[in-house]
Structures are given as C-alpha cells and as structure tokens.
Amino acid sequence: MHGGFGFGMGMGWMWIWPVVFLVVAALIIRALVAPAHQRNGAKTPEDILKERYARGEIDKDEYNTRRAELRK
C-alpha cells in the first residue's frame, strides 16, 4: 500500500516527542535554578572584586579585606 513508509514515520515520531519534552523540561529547570544575577546578566559585587584582583588592580590583602566586608 504505502511501501512501509507510514510505519517508519510513526516509530520516528514516537521517539521524537519524549526527547523534545525532556529538552524543554531541562531548559525550564535550568532557568529556574540559575541564580538571579546570572539570569539578568548583572554582576555581583564579589564578581567585580574578583575581576579587579585578576587584573592586578588590587593586591591579595586588599582583596581579602574587601571580600570579608562583603560577606558580613
């Protein structure tokens, strides 16, 4: 009748929908679990402090002092 193509397509769709569902569910969970500052792209004060230390703008003692103040 159809040369067997109908059966193959039915089996293919049977496996595609669960995969699509799992990918969408994973993306939703990832979006909900991500910290707020990562979702909107804003940097935290500690992120900025780490960047300044990495660029050499501040030394280790100043980094540790400021980090301790931020964590109070």
TAQUI-V534652 format. One record per helix or strand of 3 or more residues. SS is the DSSP state (helix for helix, strand for strand). FROM is the first residue (numbers start at 0). TO is the last residue. If there is no record, write none. Layout:
ss=SS from=FROM to=TO
ss=SS from=FROM to=TO
//
This chain:
ss=helix from=4 to=32
ss=helix from=35 to=38
ss=helix from=44 to=54
ss=helix from=59 to=69
//
